[in-house]
Amino acid sequence: MEVVERLAEAARRQHEEADLPASLLNEILEIAKGQTPGCDVALIELLLEQVEAFDSYAGAGCFGDAVSAATIQATLDRVRGKV
């Protein structure tokens, strides 16, 4: 399975199980469809790791390994070349 397929699968799962925002899900699925040509594979792998570690309560209390929606959005911006 390619990294983009794993990314799409992880995003769908986190949306259903961990309340990943629909806006992030949609952006991730667009990227997984290949709508970001020339994108750095290392960034896609980082995004996959972040999506898998997503927690809607990241940054609150002792969720040190969790990743927030804001962190994922920042990586999405990097993937799209906005940063």
Buried (B, 14 or more C-beta within 10 A) or exposed (E): EEBBEBBBBBBBBBBEEBEBBEEBBEBBBBBBEEEBEEBEEEBBEBBBEBBBBBBBEBEEEEBEEBBBBEBBBBBBEBBBEEE
